[in-house]
Amino acid sequence: MATSHYINLAVLTTTVSSKNDRIKKKIIKELYGGKTLSCADISGKIQKSFPLTTKLINELLDDSLITETGFAISTGGRRAQTFSIKKDTIYLVSVAMDQLITRIVVMDLQNDFVSPVTTVNLPLADKDDTITVLILHINKVIEQCGIAMQKIAGIGIAMPGFVNAQVGKNYSFSFGETKSITADISEATGIPVYIDNDSSLIALAELKFGKARQKKNAMVLNVGWGVGLGMVLNGEMFRGNEGFAGEFSHIPLFNNQKMCSCGKTGCLETETSLLVLIENARKGLNAGRLSSLKLASFKNNEDAIKQIVAAAHAGDQFAVEVFSGIGYNIGRGVAVLIHILNPETIILSGRGSVAGKILKIPIQQAMNEHCIPILADNTTIEVSELGYDAELIGAAVLVMENFEMTCLA
């Protein structure tokens, strides 16, 4: 038996593993996220016999990958021993990319950040050095956090665009990769890499740890520089035929002749994104609208959003008004979703969700005006508790979703 968890994690993730190694990974997946489970709980979830589950749990205990965490609440008989993942054993690198900013952080399996979030100005234009720059910063974050490479189970990357997670490519952006995004980064770091669409991963985070948990049908809106959509249908992620479902931003809803980033005109994005919010704020301030906001202090889009959100929360009438404008138009798009999919809940997540009820209220107003009442009345709107961290958490979940099959023959 190996003598330290460094080696044991390497055995679990980098060698040709036996059937039991795969089952051990299933156990770790079930405990991911700070869960505390008994042997009977785990046995039921992984659908393996109690004796085999007990044997593998003991091996994981010997390998210092999991730990005993006390006894479950008594149900009348002997109280069952519970287990959880041991801290300081397995880590994930999470990368959240949007059109302008990339954030990188190292997380443990309790979803706690164990390094500061590194923010990189990395606009996703078609640049041949994007992957090179990204690799440089990923390696720097890993080096600075001081965690042994053998402890890192994988790198999860959330990015906008038409992402084919299976082949590791993004069809919306050309980064000059030699093989694929995942292959190039994995070869440079020595760590397994997984990518997926940012809105899908935000929805995955909400499904596993947020407001979509225990929900059967939920629509998760990623309010950012565009307005993305992740769909939970029948309790599972829905990605469409090729994995490209959820292009909510590009519903042709307006006759405004505004060019969208997709090359079409009149898309939902042209009246609802945070870039539109900033544009409307600038126009209003230039026109002399009274506000605590000052154009001179808008150093960049990131800074402008923070200031507009803060002003709105402080009661600035103009800031609330610009949020109401994009919120109402998002609500018009939501009305379309409700009529087609009849979801249980709409969840506001991602960067824009930090506006909270200031964004929620105008969306609800549009739903009331544009939805058949019986549909609107039975669909709730909720604001994410994960907020801006949802994308980082979703990228971590992506690694764990693939953990069982990592580097197995």
C-alpha positions, 0 to 999 in steps of 0.5 A, spaced: 500 500 500 502 507 498 505 510 504 502 517 502 496 521 499 500 524 494 502 517 491 495 515 492 492 520 488 497 519 483 495 512 482 487 514 482 488 519 476 494 517 472 495 509 472 491 504 468 486 502 474 482 496 476 474 496 477 475 498 484 479 504 483 473 506 478 468 505 484 473 509 489 472 515 484 465 514 484 465 514 492 469 521 492 465 524 487 459 522 492 462 526 497 465 532 493 462 538 495 463 537 503 458 532 503 458 527 509 455 520 508 454 513 511 457 507 508 449 505 507 448 512 503 454 511 499 452 504 497 446 506 495 448 512 491 454 508 487 449 502 487 454 497 489 454 492 495 455 494 502 461 489 503 464 492 497 463 499 499 465 498 506 472 495 503 473 500 499 471 506 504 477 502 508 482 503 503 480 510 502 481 511 509 488 507 509 490 512 503 488 518 507 483 520 502 477 520 506 476 521 514 471 519 519 466 525 521 462 522 527 456 518 527 449 519 523 443 521 527 439 515 530 433 512 526 432 507 532 438 503 531 445 503 531 448 510 529 452 509 523 459 512 522 459 517 517 465 519 512 467 525 508 473 527 503 479 529 507 482 536 507 488 538 503 488 531 499 485 533 492 484 540 489 481 542 482 484 548 478 478 552 476 478 557 470 472 562 468 472 566 462 468 571 459 469 575 453 473 580 457 476 577 463 479 570 465 479 568 473 483 563 475 483 559 482 485 553 486 479 550 490 478 544 494 473 538 494 469 542 499 468 548 494 473 552 498 478 557 495 485 555 497 488 561 493 486 568 491 482 569 485 487 571 479 484 576 474 487 576 468 485 581 462 484 576 456 479 579 451 477 573 447 478 575 440 481 571 435 488 571 438 493 566 436 497 567 443 490 566 448 492 559 450 499 561 451 497 566 455 492 562 459 497 556 460 502 561 463 497 564 468 494 557 470 501 555 471 503 561 475 497 560 480 499 553 481 506 555 483 504 560 487 499 556 491 504 551 493 500 545 492 503 539 489 501 537 482 500 530 484 494 533 488 491 536 483 485 532 479 484 536 473 483 543 470 476 545 469 475 551 464 468 555 463 468 559 456 463 563 452 461 560 445 459 554 441 464 549 446 464 542 444 466 539 450 468 532 447 473 534 442 475 540 446 474 545 441 471 552 441 467 554 435 466 561 436 473 563 437 480 561 434 485 561 439 491 558 434 491 551 438 495 546 435 491 540 437 485 542 441 484 547 447 484 541 452 490 537 449 494 543 448 493 546 456 494 538 458 500 537 455 503 544 458 501 543 465 501 535 465 494 535 468 487 533 465 483 539 462 476 539 461 472 545 457 465 547 457 460 553 455 460 558 461 452 558 461 452 550 462 457 550 467 453 556 471 447 551 471 451 545 473 453 549 479 446 551 481 444 544 480 449 541 484 450 546 489 445 552 488 438 554 487 436 548 482 438 543 487 432 538 488 428 542 482 426 538 476 425 543 471 429 550 472 432 555 467 438 558 469 440 565 466 447 567 466 447 575 466 453 578 463 456 581 457 451 577 453 445 573 456 446 565 456 442 560 458 443 553 462 437 548 462 435 543 467 430 539 464 427 533 468 432 534 474 438 533 469 442 538 464 439 539 457 445 540 452 441 539 446 443 535 440 450 537 439 451 541 446 449 548 443 443 548 447 441 555 451 443 560 446 438 565 449 442 571 447 440 570 440 433 570 440 431 575 435 426 579 439 427 586 437 426 590 430 432 595 433 437 594 427 442 593 432 448 589 430 449 583 435 456 579 436 453 573 432 452 577 426 445 578 426 441 584 428 435 585 433 437 579 438 435 579 445 443 581 447 442 587 443 438 590 449 439 586 455 447 585 456 451 588 461 455 592 456 448 595 454 447 597 461 453 601 461 452 604 454 445 606 457 448 609 463 453 613 459 448 616 454 444 618 460 449 621 464 452 625 457 445 627 457 445 630 464 441 625 468 442 626 475 446 621 479 451 619 484 455 616 478 460 619 474 463 618 467 470 619 469 470 614 474 468 608 469 475 606 468 473 600 464 467 595 463 468 591 469 469 597 474 463 601 471 458 595 472 461 595 480 459 602 480 452 601 477 450 596 481 453 599 488 449 605 486 443 602 484 443 598 491 444 605 494 438 607 491 440 611 486 434 612 481 438 613 475 442 606 476 435 603 478 432 605 472 438 602 467 437 596 470 430 596 470 430 597 462 435 591 461 431 587 466 424 588 463 427 586 456 430 580 459 423 578 462 420 578 455 425 573 453 424 569 459 416 569 457 418 566 451 422 560 455 416 559 460 411 558 454 415 553 451 418 549 457 414 551 463 419 551 468 418 550 475 423 556 476 428 561 473 434 562 476 438 569 475 446 567 476 452 569 473 455 576 474 449 580 473 445 576 479 449 581 484 444 586 482 439 581 486 431 584 486 433 590 482 434 586 476 429 581 479 423 585 479 423 588 472 423 581 469 417 579 474 413 585 471 415 583 464 413 576 465 406 578 468 405 582 462 407 577 457 405 570 460 399 567 460 397 567 467 397 560 469 404 559 467 407 565 470 403 564 477 407 557 477 414 559 475 418 563 480 424 567 479 430 566 484 436 570 485 443 565 485 446 565 492 452 562 488 452 569 484 459 571 481 462 565 483 457 560 480 462 559 474 468 558 478 464 552 482 461 550 475 468 549 472 470 545 478 464 541 478 466 539 471 472 536 473 469 532 478 464 530 473 469 527 469 473 524 475 471 517 474 474 516 467 480 521 468 486 517 465 483 510 465 484 505 460 
